[in-house]
Amino acid sequence: MRRTPARALARERIRSLNQSAVINAIHRNGRISRTDLAAELNLSPAAITSITSDLIAAGLVVEVEVGESSTVGRKPILLGIDYDYAHALGMKVMNHAVVASLTNLNAEVKRVHTVPLPDTRVETVVGAVRAAAAALTRAEGLPEERVAGLCVSLPGVVDLEAGEVRHSELLGWHAVPLARLLGAELAMPALVENDVNALAAAHAWFGHGREHSSFLVVTLGRGVGLGIVIGGSVYRGPRGGAGELGHTRAKPARTRVMRPEGTTLEELVCDAALLRQARAAVPGFAEDMGPDDLTRLAAAGDEAALGLLADAGACLGAALADLVNLFAPTLIVLGGEGMRNAPYLLPSAEEELHRHVFGGLAEGLELVIDNWGDDAWARGAAGLAAARFLAEAAVPIGGARGQRAGD
């Protein structure tokens, strides 16, 4: 068997790395000339011309317009990404449904689809993901080679690099190699991500975090989640373990209504904990009443319901103060179903936050409410799949560019 010389392999590896760098530089700048690309990446003009010629021939990069020249002579041609060159699939897995989004490579949504889940067994979820992917690509008339990849987001400790769900309490999973299962089932590159990290990525690309290099996303509802963005990148920690804010130690900051049950933040302020507290502290709150009933009572002025939510807000505010003292973010986005109670949580949360933040770290801090639905979480996951493709697209999919579906 003939072996490829090591020197040739090294050259090919360097070219692949340079091609990925070119793609990402064009994506980062929006539009850029070949001359500026060469200067930014410290590559020769000849190398830039060779790489961009291949990318233009494939269809991923296009010549978009003529730019202004700083010198007399020929005006530079600017390059851009054809974000409709390929599409990405993103999905959010819950305990009752899979919400799926099909986007282009710039995370612009083309179509959304939901598949109900009768149970949360691994094979059931994989089947639902497969059905959602088929429904979306069929509805858009996309051939398989025009789908760059898939990212599935779900609650729990997720190791993105290994493609493994290490633990998901909501789904009842432990050590599930989901990326491998999905890749084999759908025959495409597959990523698996924590759902709050996917939401944080979404805010970094097209949400509240666009103007912030470092910010936090805190979600409240069935649990308490944390997404951490530092220097424009989601911080996941070793094996995806960062961000388990709900499992940090906590105690009630106030006890006007709330009883000191539980020892973690999640055991104090998640939906199930609030319902437990409401059944004990809010007169007439029956066993069959749910989170929306507690919100309704608070909106109607029920003093016990308002007191309970104010106490929960104080617990949340103390936790937010700890985060500000640790990370000094310029923005905290609050999201999740639990934000239905934002009007009753936030006053005490903000008061407690400012009481415990050290040295003026809260000056200029933005605290905003995320009203996005589950489809935005799925869009964030699709954006991760698109970003992975753009970062690693050493060889554009499908070889030379053919006719796009619908052309």
N, C-alpha and C positions, 0 to 999 in steps of 0.2 A: 504494500500500500504506500502510495506516495505521500510524504509528509510536507505540510506547508512550513517553510522556513520560519524560524522564530522571529527573524527580523521583519518578515512580511506581516506576521501576526501583530507585531508591535506597531508597525505603520498603520495597519487597519484599525487597531485599537485607538491610536492617537487621532485618526481621522474621525472615528465615531464620536469620541469625546469632543472634538472641535465642532462637529456638526450639531451635537446637542447644545453646545455653548452658543452657537450661532442662532439656533431656533429660539432659545431662551432669551437671548439678547434682543432679538426682534420682537418677541412677545412682551418683554419688559418695557421696551421703548415705544411700542406701538408702531411707529414708522421710523426707519433709519436708513441711511445711505451705506453703501459698501465701504466707503472711506471711513465713516464713523465706526462701523462694525470692526474694521481692522484695528483702529486705534483703541477701541474699548476692550477688545479681546487680545490685543497684542499679537495679532496674526498678520502674516504678509498679505498684501492686496491680492497676490496670485492665489493664495490659499482660500481667501474669502470668495473670490470669483469662482473658483472650482467648486466649493461647497454650495454656494448659493445657486449656481447653475444647475446642479443636481436636484436641489430642493424645488427650484422653479419648474424643472422638467417634470418632477413628480406631482406638482400642483399644490404642495403645502405652503410654499412661499410665492408671493406674487409681487410684481412691480405695481405700486399703487399710485404714485404721482411723482412729479418733478419737484425737487426741493430748491431752496434758495442757496446760492453759492456765495461763500465769503470772499472769493477771489474772482477775477475776470476769467471767463472761459465757460466751458460746458457745465450746465447745471446738473447736480447729482440726481440720480433716480432713486427714489425711496422704496424700500422693501417693507412688506407687511405679511402677516400670516393670513391665509385663507381659512378662517375658523370654521367654515362649513365643509372643509376638506374631509372631515370625519366627525363622528358623533360619539358621545359618551353616555353611559347609563349610570344612574345613581339611585340608590334605594334606601329607605328607612324602614327597618323591621321593628314592629311593635308586637305586643302579645295578641293582637286581634287582626292585624292587617299588615301588608307590605305596600308602602307608597313608593311609586317609581317615577323617575323623571328622565326624559331623554333630552340632552342638550347638545349644542355644538361644542367646539373646543374652547370657547370662551364662556362656558357655563350659561349660555342663553337658552332658555327653555323652549323646546319645540313641542313637547307633549307630556302629559302626566297621566298616570294610570294607577289604579288601586286594586289589589287582589286580597280578598278576605282570607284570614287564617283560621281554620277550624281548631287547630292546636299548634303548639310551638315545637314539635319534634323536628329534628334537624332535616329529615327527609321532606317534611311538609313545607318548611321554609325554603329549602332548595327548589322544590317544585313550584312554589309561588313566585320565586325570583325568576325561574325559567319562563313561567307563563307571562309574567309582566314584561320581561325582555322581548318575548315573541310578539306580544300584543303591540308594544310600542314600535318595534322595527317594522312590523307588518303594516301598521297604520301609516307610517311615514314612507313606506315603500323602499326601505333601506336594505341593500344587500349586506351580507355578513361582513364583507371586507371593509365596509364603510363605518364599522363600529370599532372605535379604538380601544375600548375596555369598559370595565364595570367596577363600581365600588359600592359595597353594601355596608351601611352603617347600622349599628345596633347598640343597645345599652349594655355596659359591662366593661371588663378589662380586656382590651383587644391589643394584640401584638401585630401592628401593621406590617412590619418587615417579615415576620414569620407567617403572616396570613392566618393567625390562630385566634379564636375566641378563647381566652384563658378561663374566663368565668363570667357568666351572665345570670344573675339571680332571677331577673324577670323572665327569661326564657328557660331557665333550668338547665343551662349548658355548662360544660366544663371540658377544657382542652379539645375543642372542636376545630379541625383544620379546614375552616370554611372556604378560604381562598382556593385551596387545592380542589375541594369538592365542586365549587362553582366553576373554576377554570375547566375542569374535565367535563362538567355538564353542559356548559355553554360554549366551549371551544373558543375562549377569548381570554385576554389578560384580566385577572380579577384581584381586587383589593378588598380588604375588610378593615373597617375603622369604627372606633367608638362614635356614637351618634352626636355627642356634644362636641367632640373634636371636629366632626364634619360641619356642624353648625358654626363653630368658630372659624373654620376655613371659609365658609360661605360669607360670613361677615367681613373677613379680611379682603375678599375679592370684590364683593358687590353690595355689602351692607354697611352697618354703622362703623365698622372698623377700617374702612378704606383710607381714612386720613390719619390712622393711628398705627404706629409701628409695633406698639406693645399694648395689649389690652386683654381683658378677661371676659368670658361668657359664663354666667352662672344660671343654671336651669333649676326650676322648682316644679314639682308635680308628683309623679309616682315615686321619685327619688330626688336627690340633690346632686347635680352634676357640675363640673367645672371644665371649661376649655381655656387653655393658656396659649396666648400668642406672644412671642418674644422676637423682636427684630423682624417682624413680618412672617415668621414661621410658627406653625403649631408645635408646641412642646409636648411631647408624649411621655418622656421618661423612659427608662430601661424597660423593654418588653411591654410598653403601653400602659404602665402602671400609674402615670401621673393624673391628677385631677379628681381623685376620689374624695371630694370635699364632704360629701354626705356622711362619710365614715370617720370624720375627724371628731374628737371629743368635744362635747358641748354641754351646757346646762342653761336653763332658762335665764335670760338676762333680766326678766321681770316675772313675777308670779302673781299678778293681779287676778288672772283667771287660770292660766296654764299650770298644770300640776307637773312637778319635776320628775316625770317618767322618762326613762331612756337615758342613755349616756352619749349618744352621737347626735349630730345636727339633723340627720335624716329621721331619727327616732323622735325628733321634736317638731319638725316643720313640714315633712312630706304629707301628701294627701291622707294616707292611712293614719298617720299620727294625729293629724288635726281632727279626723273623724272620731278617733278614739277619745280625744280630749273633749270634743263637742258633746258626745253622748254622756259624758260625766258632768260637764260644766254648763251646758246650754239647755235650759228648761225646754222640754218638749222635743228635743232632737232624738228621733227614733232610730232604731237599728237599721231600718231600710233606707235611711236618708243618706245622700251622697255629697260630694264636694260642691256641686252646684246649689244644693239646698243651703249649705253653710253660707255661700256667697249671697244667696237670696235673702237670708235672714240679716246678714250684715247690711245689705243695701236697704233693707226695711227699717234699719235703726235698732235692731236687737242688741241691747247693751252687752249681754254675755258673748254673743258672736263677735261683736266688734272688739271686745276686750281680749278674746282668745286670739284673734288675728293680729291685734296690736302687739300682744306678747310674742307671737310667732315672728312678727316683723322685727322686734327687738333682737330675738335670737339670730335672725338672718343678718341684721345690721352688725352685730358683734362679729359674726363670721366674715362679713365683707371687710370690716376694719382690719381683721387679721390678714386678709389677702392684700389689702392696700399696704400694710406695714411690711409684708414680705416682697411684693412685686412692684409697688409704686406705679400702677398702671395709670394711663391718662383716660381710660374708658372702662366701664363695666357695663356689659349688656345683660339684662335680666330677662330670661325667657322661660318657656315651658308652660304647661297647662295651669300651674299654680299661680301664674301672673293674672289669672282671672280676678284674684284678690288684691291686685296691685294698689288700688285706692285705699285699702285698709291696712296693708302691710308697710307701704313705703314711708309714711310719716314717722313711725317709730324706728324703722330700719335706718333711715337717714340720720335721725337723731342719735341713735346708738353708734352708727358708723363714725360720725364726727366727734363723738365723745371719746372714742378709743383710738383714733388715728394719731400717729406720732408725728410731731415736728412739721405740721403743715402739709403732709403728703397728700391730703385731700384737696388742696387748693388747685383749682382748674380741673378736677376730676369730673368727668361726665358720667352720669348714671342714667341709662336709657332703657326703655321697655321694648322688647322684641315682640311684635304681634304677628310674626310669621307663622304660617301653618306648617303641617308636616311636609308639604311639598317643597318648602324651602330647605328643610333638612336634607331631603333627597337630592335637591339641586346642589347643595354643598358637597354631597358624596360624588355626584357626577363631575363636579369641578375637580375633585381630587383625582379621579380617573383621567380626566383631560390633562391635568397638570403632570401626572406621571407619564403620560404619552409624550407630551411636549418635552419633558426633561430627558426622556430615554429614547426618543425616536431617532435612533442611529440610522435606521433604514425605514423610510416612509411605508405605511401599510399598503399592501396590494401592489407593490412595485410601481411601475410607471402609471401615471394617472389615466384612468379610463373615464368613460361617461359616468357622471353622477346620476343617481336615481332621479328621474323626473326631468333630466335635461333633454 
